[in-house]
Amino acid sequence: MVQTYQSPVRVYKHPFELVMAAYEKRFPTCKMIPVFLGSEIIHEFKSEDGAEHIVERRCKLNVDAPYLLRKIVGVDHVIFIQKNHLNRRERTLDIVAQNESFSTRLSIYEHCHYSVHPENPNWTCFEQDASLDIKHFFGFESTVEKIAMKQYTSNVKKGKEVIEYYINELISEGVSYIPPWEGAPAEVTKADKEEDPSQDSGLRSRSDSVGSQHSQHSLILGATAASMQRKSLTPPEVVLSLEGAGKADTSTDKIDDDYIARFLGHLTMVEESQLVQLRRWLQKTHKGKIPKDAHILRFLRAREFNVEKAREMLVHSLAWRKLHNIDKILDGYKPPEVLETYYPGGWHYCDREGRPLYIIKLGQMDVKGLMRSVGEEAILRHVLAVNEEGLRRAEDATQRRGYPVSACTCIVDLEGLSMRHLWRPGIRALLRIIETVEANYPETMGRLLIVRAPRVFPVLWTLVSPFIDENTRNKFMIYGGKDYLGPGGLVEFMEKQYIPDFLGGDCYCDVHEGGLVPKSLYQEELVDKSPEDQPLSSDSLYQTAALAKDFPHEVLVEVPEKGSVVTWDFDILKGDVTFTVFLCRKAISPQPHHHNAGTSGNIGSVQFLDKNMVVGRDISIVEPPNICRDGDSVQGSHVTSQAGNYILQWKYLDTTKPSFDFPLTWHKSKVMYHSELLPSAAFRGSMSSLQSCQSGFSSLSAGTASNQSMAGSSCPSRSLKVPPR
């Protein structure tokens, strides 16, 4: 099993040349990192102009392991092969390393890259990624990982501090600036080298010092396993040849460690790695339409930083947001008049930690009256609007206060709670709300304070608590009677001057009182209406379809003229599919075949193409089959070469082993899609015009790491951003 580690960008606020000089100063020995025992050069290359220096070394590292394990394995040190490529012209240093010892039992690769900050030429960036594949190691696989964790936490984190120490030492010696390399004519350089043979040895000494700095990074190789305790989503992206070294990745935005500390809070190096890996995966599969880093981090925390589980949860949530148009829920949202008057909830200042505070008087809520006046879907949508507002307020608090605020605090007042609240449809609605919020707004609850809990509360708690995530339940504080007024009560979580008046404080709180909804406001059509009959969003652009084996889903697009552009935007909600675009050469039946794929509701598949049609004779493939995996989000377009009937086809991809006992209903995938046709007159050759005007970016992705960092810091940049493509 291959596991990977990917660091965020570490930024040294010093020029590249000064950072390299600091490496020279700390070697050949460094008392701060004693495990590096030495190295020998096995290959070396220097360009004639002195701009490039490539060194390959065999490095010896001490094994920081228990005595018994060292005796069983029979070694006290391990050997790594490192390849360093210093490019003074491009101002980069690349280090690629892999283990020579025990290479048949485990494989360790590491790639470190130093470069100039893309927005500030006086800063230096450091990036690191590594992979570990433990095949077998004398039955001590778990022990090796523990040893790696020890080395990782005790040495890698120290790496940046070590470099800063030597940089400060250089500055104290009067060396605060080293000019960048300037090329000289090759013939002059060659002549100089012939006249002064010592120049080679001097260059060798300097470069050897720079190359030897990899003792820190070779040390990391032994420690990498600890940061890779989650299964990798993709093969390790490790540069193993010097030809590929020295090229920075400019395909995605990157986040640095200072930005993480300022906007996301303290993360361990393992947690930073999981965030970077999930972020990179989303950038590849969602075309840059990814949520803000704080939102991604919430899903990682909800799944204990298991990247694969967090990815599965997040991609389904993103698809849910798209299907129900959640991103626009706050754009001009105005709750129904009944909710404005009788829904007893509202925002009220913040708690001691700066988290937005929401108060709801659940005991005064007429659940039956609200459901029979506006319906369950309207109540759910209102709750979702409150959650969206909470995300917005938390983000504003982060910008305003100067430290991360990622969650909200909620006070639930249960005075007035009685058996009438245990109405079965009301409980069902409450459980549905809890399920929806848990799936799409994880880790947004900082603290939930339940006050004035009556005797009937344990009954309600028994019904709903099994549906609440354990981590969320641990954030609940329950107060009976007037316990909330004493020590450990509300005053522990919020300033005394902000405690609402109805809870014994002096602060006026304008949260609605709730109360019984007049029966004159009831709507007969909602009294016995099933929630499945009430759409959460009436303006959603997306449709869903269930696919079964041998029953694809197809969309017919009638193109009236050459040059028109067919666009598509779809998400794979379940399973794997292939997506293909066809052009029909013969007439299509106006009555397609429908198949419900064993599902309820109108989400079955529709098929226009007859199974007897032959490619090349009856139909042509204009966009070849594209394999799409569970969780993928795909956007694309096709400029038509002629008028006619075009078919967008999603087909179930069977990745299971053949089995006669495998029922048809198990062969299912589910897709959510939207397509539209742009007339040829609307296309002027701009790639941006091919994007659907209504298939926009998620509101969660607006102002991601780059924009947040610029808004919240006076530094030139807290995040590395590449030019728009």
Salt bridges, closest charged atoms under 4 A:
GLU17 OE1 - ARG91 NH2 2.87
GLU24 OE2 - ARG206 NE 2.98
GLU40 OE2 - ARG58 NH1 3.56
GLU44 OE2 - HIS53 NE2 2.55
GLU44 OE1 - ARG204 NH1 2.47
ASP49 OD2 - ARG89 NH2 2.64
GLU52 OE1 - HIS85 NE2 2.73
GLU52 OE2 - ARG89 NH1 3.76
ASP64 OD1 - LYS150 NZ 3.81
ASP76 OD1 - ARG70 NE 3.35
ASP94 OD2 - HIS111 NE2 2.63
ASP94 OD1 - HIS113 ND1 2.97
GLU100 OE1 - ARG58 NE 3.23
GLU110 OE1 - HIS214 NE2 3.95
GLU127 OE1 - LYS254 NZ 3.25
ASP129 OD2 - HIS111 ND1 3.68
GLU164 OE1 - HIS14 NE2 3.44
GLU169 OE2 - LYS25 NZ 3.43
GLU173 OE2 - LYS25 NZ 2.86
ASP200 OD1 - LYS46 NZ 3.27
ASP208 OD1 - ARG57 NH2 2.52
GLU237 OE1 - ARG280 NH1 3.04
GLU237 OE2 - LYS284 NZ 2.30
ASP257 OD2 - ARG10 NH1 3.84
ASP257 OD2 - LYS160 NZ 3.23
ASP258 OD2 - LYS13 NZ 3.94
ASP258 OD2 - ARG718 NH2 2.89
GLU272 OE1 - ARG10 NH2 2.82
ASP293 OD1 - ARG279 NE 2.50
ASP327 OD1 - ARG321 NH2 2.99
GLU340 OE2 - LYS334 NZ 3.23
ASP351 OD2 - ARG355 NE 2.94
GLU353 OE1 - ARG355 NH1 3.45
GLU376 OE1 - ARG428 NH2 3.60
GLU376 OE2 - ARG432 NH1 3.08
GLU377 OE2 - ARG432 NH1 2.20
GLU388 OE2 - ARG321 NH1 2.89
GLU389 OE2 - ARG393 NE 3.01
GLU395 OE1 - LYS292 NZ 2.44
ASP413 OD2 - ARG452 NH2 2.67
GLU415 OE1 - ARG452 NH2 3.25
GLU443 OE1 - LYS475 NZ 3.07
GLU495 OE2 - ARG352 NH1 3.27
GLU513 OE2 - LYS361 NZ 2.78
ASP569 OD1 - LYS322 NZ 3.29
ASP571 OD1 - LYS322 NZ 2.52
ASP576 OD2 - ARG629 NH1 3.13
ASP618 OD2 - ARG617 NH2 2.87
GLU623 OE2 - HIS638 ND1 2.96
ASP630 OD1 - HIS316 NE2 3.95
ASP654 OD2 - LYS549 NZ 3.50
ASP654 OD2 - HIS667 ND1 3.77
GLU676 OE2 - HIS674 NE2 3.93
